[in-house]
Amino acid sequence: MPSVALLDQTGKKLSDLTLSDAVFNVKEHQQAIFDTVVAELAAQRQGTQKAKTRSEVSGGGKKPWRQKGTGRARQGTIRAPQWRGGGVVFAPTPRSYNLKVNKKVVRLAMRCALTEKVKENNFIAVNEIKLESFKTKGLVEVLKALNANGKVLVVTKDVNGNVELAGRNLPNVSVIPANHVSVYQMMNANVVVMTQDAVAYYEEVLN
């Protein structure tokens, strides 16, 4: 079973935390991660863009000039795509970009993402994170003590008001409850800082 050092928010080691093999030590499966990340990013697209085709643009019912004898190219309507103010060729219409991914694939992808962070030593376990106020300075000091640099994902068991508010001003820090973390967010982070109860949550849900 893999194990990591369990730290307090000042960076002091409290003990060794043993992690579940079923969640934090699984076989690599890049396809599951790829399918899940693609689906998560696709789901963020609104799919509301719209443009009018030649049949939807108002006007243009009259033929601009007769078919023959003018010396100009034949035209049937001033709302054809080649005319200014005309319709759009193959115009985009509202659609859903959602892709279907099986739940077991998403769970496997999350286990693979957690395993990768642990193997690369980019996983920091903390017994708890508590801030007396919502000021950003408090969270900056905690992350500095934990030596968490780059893009940092802070995962807590439940919504932690002060910690979440303190992280909003930090462009490279995301504070998210465990049940809302996506595989993309997990893979996109350079360092994952996770509280002990969040670790227990994943071991229970993903086991």
C-alpha positions in Angstrom: 0.0 0.0 0.0 1.3 3.5 -0.8 1.8 5.9 2.0 2.4 9.7 2.2 3.4 12.0 5.0 0.4 13.5 6.9 1.2 17.1 7.6 -0.5 19.9 9.6 -1.1 23.2 7.9 2.2 24.5 9.2 4.1 21.8 7.3 5.0 19.7 10.3 4.8 16.0 9.8 2.3 14.3 12.1 2.5 10.7 10.9 2.5 8.5 7.8 -0.9 8.1 6.1 -1.5 4.7 4.4 -3.5 5.0 1.2 -5.8 2.4 -0.3 -4.4 0.3 -3.1 -7.8 0.2 -4.8 -7.9 4.0 -5.2 -4.4 5.4 -5.0 -2.4 2.5 -6.6 -4.2 1.3 -9.7 -2.9 0.3 -13.1 -2.5 3.2 -15.6 -5.4 3.6 -18.0 -4.8 6.6 -20.3 -7.9 5.9 -22.4 -10.2 6.3 -19.5 -8.6 9.6 -18.5 -8.8 10.8 -22.1 -12.5 9.9 -22.6 -13.5 11.5 -19.3 -11.5 14.7 -19.8 -12.9 15.2 -23.4 -16.4 14.7 -22.1 -15.9 17.1 -19.2 -14.6 19.8 -21.4 -17.3 19.2 -24.0 -20.0 19.6 -21.3 -18.7 23.1 -20.6 -19.6 24.3 -24.1 -22.9 26.1 -24.2 -23.8 25.1 -27.7 -25.9 28.2 -28.2 -24.3 29.8 -31.3 -26.7 30.4 -34.2 -26.5 31.9 -37.6 -29.2 32.2 -40.3 -29.2 30.2 -43.5 -30.5 31.6 -46.8 -34.0 30.3 -46.0 -34.1 32.1 -42.6 -32.9 35.6 -43.7 -35.9 37.9 -44.3 -36.4 39.3 -47.8 -35.0 38.2 -51.1 -38.3 36.9 -52.5 -37.9 38.8 -55.8 -35.4 37.8 -58.4 -32.9 40.7 -58.6 -32.8 40.8 -62.4 -34.0 38.6 -65.3 -32.2 35.4 -66.0 -30.7 36.3 -69.4 -29.7 39.3 -71.4 -28.1 41.5 -68.7 -24.6 40.3 -69.1 -24.4 39.6 -65.4 -24.3 36.3 -63.7 -27.7 34.8 -63.0 -29.1 35.4 -59.5 -32.2 34.0 -57.9 -32.2 36.0 -54.6 -30.3 38.7 -52.8 -30.2 36.5 -49.7 -27.9 33.9 -51.2 -24.6 33.4 -49.3 -22.5 35.4 -51.9 -24.6 38.5 -51.3 -23.9 41.0 -48.5 -26.7 40.4 -45.9 -27.3 37.0 -47.2 -27.5 33.7 -45.4 -24.5 31.7 -44.0 -23.4 28.5 -45.7 -23.7 25.5 -43.3 -24.7 27.9 -40.5 -24.2 26.7 -36.9 -27.3 25.9 -35.0 -27.9 25.3 -31.2 -26.8 21.8 -30.2 -25.6 19.8 -27.2 -21.9 18.9 -27.1 -22.5 16.4 -24.2 -20.7 13.1 -24.6 -21.8 9.9 -22.8 -19.2 8.3 -20.6 -20.0 5.3 -18.4 -19.9 6.0 -14.6 -17.4 3.1 -14.1 -15.0 4.8 -16.7 -15.2 8.1 -14.8 -14.5 6.4 -11.5 -11.5 4.6 -13.1 -10.2 7.8 -14.5 -10.4 9.5 -11.1 -8.5 6.6 -9.5 -5.9 6.8 -12.2 -5.5 10.6 -11.7 -5.1 10.2 -8.0 -2.6 7.4 -8.5 -0.5 9.5 -10.9 -0.3 12.4 -8.4 0.8 10.1 -5.6 3.4 8.3 -7.8 4.8 11.7 -9.0 5.1 13.0 -5.4 2.6 15.8 -6.3 0.2 14.8 -3.6 0.2 16.5 -0.2 -2.0 15.1 2.7 -3.0 17.5 5.4 -4.9 16.7 8.6 -7.1 19.8 8.2 -7.0 23.3 6.9 -8.5 26.0 9.1 -8.3 29.8 8.6 -9.5 32.3 11.1 -10.6 34.7 8.4 -11.2 34.7 4.7 -8.1 36.8 3.9 -6.0 35.5 1.0 -2.8 36.0 3.1 -3.8 33.1 5.4 -4.1 30.5 2.6 -0.9 31.8 0.9 1.0 31.1 4.2 -0.4 27.6 4.4 0.5 26.7 0.8 4.0 28.2 1.4 4.5 26.1 4.5 3.3 23.0 2.6 5.7 23.9 -0.3 2.8 23.7 -2.8 3.9 25.6 -5.9 2.4 26.0 -9.4 -1.2 25.2 -10.1 -2.5 24.0 -6.8 -5.8 22.1 -6.2 -7.0 22.2 -2.6 -9.5 19.4 -2.0 -11.6 19.4 1.2 -14.3 17.0 2.3 -17.0 19.7 2.6 -17.3 23.3 1.6 -14.9 25.3 3.7 -16.0 28.9 3.6 -12.9 30.8 4.7 -10.6 28.6 2.7 -12.7 28.8 -0.4 -13.0 32.6 -0.2 -9.3 33.0 0.5 -8.4 31.1 -2.7 -10.6 33.2 -5.0 -7.9 35.9 -5.4 -5.2 33.4 -6.2 -5.1 32.7 -10.0 -3.3 29.4 -9.7 -5.2 28.0 -6.7 -8.6 26.2 -6.8 -10.4 25.2 -3.6 -13.0 22.6 -4.3 -15.0 20.0 -2.2 -14.2 16.4 -3.0 -17.5 15.6 -4.5 -17.2 18.4 -7.1 -13.6 17.7 -8.4 -13.4 16.7 -12.0 -10.8 14.5 -13.5 -9.7 17.4 -15.7 -9.1 19.6 -12.6 -7.1 16.8 -11.0 -4.9 16.2 -14.0 -4.5 20.0 -14.7 -3.0 20.7 -11.2 0.7 20.5 -10.6 0.1 19.8 -6.9 -2.9 18.4 -5.1 -3.4 19.3 -1.4 -6.0 17.1 0.2 -7.3 17.0 3.7 -7.4 13.7 5.6 -11.2 13.4 5.6 -11.2 14.1 1.8 -8.8 11.1 1.4 -11.2 9.0 3.4 -14.1 10.2 1.2 -12.4 9.1 -2.0 -11.4 5.7 -0.5 -15.1 5.1 0.4 -16.7 6.3 -2.8 -14.1 5.0 -5.3 -13.3 1.7 -3.6 
